Amino acid sequence: MKQYLKMDEWKIIENHFDAENNQISESIFSIGNGYMGQRANFEEQYSGKSLQGSYMAGVYYPDKTRVGWWKNGYPEYFAKVLNSTNWIGIDISIDGEAVDLAKCQVNDFVRILNMKDGYLQRSFTAKLPSGKKIKVDAKRFVSIVQKEIGAIKYSVTPIDFDGVLTISPYLDGNVKNTDSNYDEKFWDEIYSNSAMGEASLTVKTKKLDFYVNSSMKYDIEQSGKKINFNARTKLEKKFVGNVVELKIKRDEDTTIYKYVANVTSRDYKIDELENVGKTILEKAFDKGFEELLNEQAEAWHNKWKESDIVIEGDVSAQQAIRFNIFQLNQTYTGEDDRLNIGPKGFTGEKYGGSTYWDTEAYCLPFYLSTADQKIARQLLIYRYKQLDKAKENAKKLGFTKGALYPMVTMNGEECHNEWEITFEEIHRNGAIAHAIYNYVNYTGDKSYLGQYGLDVLVEISRFWEERVNFSNNKGKYVMLGVTGPNEYENNSNNNWYTNRIAVWTLEYTLQVIDYLKNNEPERYAELHNKLNIKDTEISKWKDIIDNMYYPVEEKLGIYLQQDGYMDKEQILVKDLDPKNLPLNQNWSWDRILRSCFIKQADVLQGLYFLEDRYDTATIKRNFDFYEPRTVHESSLSSCVHSILAAKIGYYEKAYEMYLRTARLDLDNYNNDTEDGCHITSMAGTWMSVVQGFGGMRVRNGKLVLNPFLPGHWNSFSFKVMFRGTLLKIDISKENVVVTNEAEQELTITIYDEDILIPGEETTVIVNKLRN
Ligand code: BGC
């Protein structure tokens, strides 16, 4: 854990340069707009420790798999989000001496991520090895108004000398991925051009043929006035740029405004790329930096209007939750249904930028409640479009029918290669089915079921049908050799969660079939034919629903994580010498597998998803048994525990669990923020506040709230968008104040009572869960 950032409600602030923290800060201060992302690398050259990262969403590389012992069924490649053309580069030198913070004495360093307005800012003074002192101010953003545009304002002021400043803005395609398996560079040059004041570079991936064109244009001001300048052009392999030499005078600033458009063959025809890029760039250039930044700020303010959470009385918590919301909105905007949310978003290379079950299990609720429903719908469409690949995946593993969605994917193909995850962690299929339920339950958009939902549900159900087998011994259906969400157990038989979510999928599929038969008979007839739904399979599904085996521990009245779990030596985490923790860094894998310790919510994940089917006493018994055995070594663990703890009235526990992830990256809690931020777990943190502390659910088409105030806060409020109505819910010790920001009225349930909230009005209810 490392706390070096300053507290502020709207900003992340680093006010001291420490090269040791640089890579962590590069992750934390990342900027993105759902289309591209940029780590907080410096514009000027830097020879210290750094992970250079410029990412274009959906532009990836199938890096050849590296694995010690090949198993049939492994994917041939691991899809990597690519480190693309470095578009931020502006080299600076003074009288021929390069500015490189690793070689200078740095003072007054401040780096700020302005979350309210959506930009990154940095300033410092540097004493160069020659003794000359300069002051630098830099500001940059990637636009959420015009997604292809990145803009930089970079000023240099000599403090104690007159001299010559050389500014070299450039675009550099000589980049590689730090995590490339065979140290390959993934890009070839296709086109390059450099002229006075502008340059353009098109590169293409060596496989899959993604083309990316980056075009730059810039102008320069001295003491606030635009100047005419001469530039030398630079045209090298995969590198284009300009070199400008300017006389500078003590205390007079020189400012370069660099504008870049990044366009890709995912959106435009290859032979149009340079022209499209140029047109978009010219428009941005004509607007100028300040106007672009104003637009950016306004667009961010609008996002905040729909998604902000305000916490009074705890600046650290306030900063953290806004950081999480900011990063989630930087990562996914729902504009493109071919994109999804990588566990690290655009903040690093780890997890390859690929899609995991994290999206359905943890991220969907955030986008459902903080934006128009079409945004969350896009996440579902992504899986719908990949259904054929999921069917191929099931075939590849030897199934005769059905769909198995990959554990890790970019384009629908599996790209993870650990047998216990690739082949066994099949519960992901359940989360994808559950997301359809979650979306329809939240939005009421039942049209989704006939349009897209049933196709996915039927194919997942078919997979479950074939994946279970009837045990003559037990006289029940069983599911053998799986890995549940708790990855600290592999090859288990009858993981309760997996059996449960499989049966739930079958039940829900049958319900949806009934719904469509009764409400959209024509569409159902079409789907019945298209999907070739047979009566025999429907009766088989019913048989599995009625006769599935679930491991239980009768004496304790709990569901058992898997067969044989109680044979393990039962130790609680609190009784472990803390020096063993985290287990995954201190214990052999063998020891972890034999122990009773749980990585993340497993049985409890099921109780969270299917909460309505279990009474509070059951949830409590299972929580009391499993949480003390859980080491929470996945950042996705705490949110589920926090929400369930709140549900069963363990308010302190709910808060403690929330704290574990709220500042996970800001305080580098797991010592791994330098690899990138935990984007998907940030959605979990949001869930802890809204579903945990706010007790928000949707039942029978109604929004339900059961809010309590964590003891450490004076009050908190959150915004939710529910079926076209934007609500603000304010929770203080005394009251729950609901403001309906829409015109239409809405009836919601608060503390089990139905309350009508008229449009544009505020309703005050007494807080019944005073903590
Ligand atoms: C977790 C998985 C998760 C993955 C990516 C793992 O550590 O156990 O549940 O999908 O990280 O976030």
Residues whose N, C-alpha, C, O or C-beta is under 5 A from the ligand:
A	BS01	BGC	P343 Y356 W357 D358 P485 E487 S634
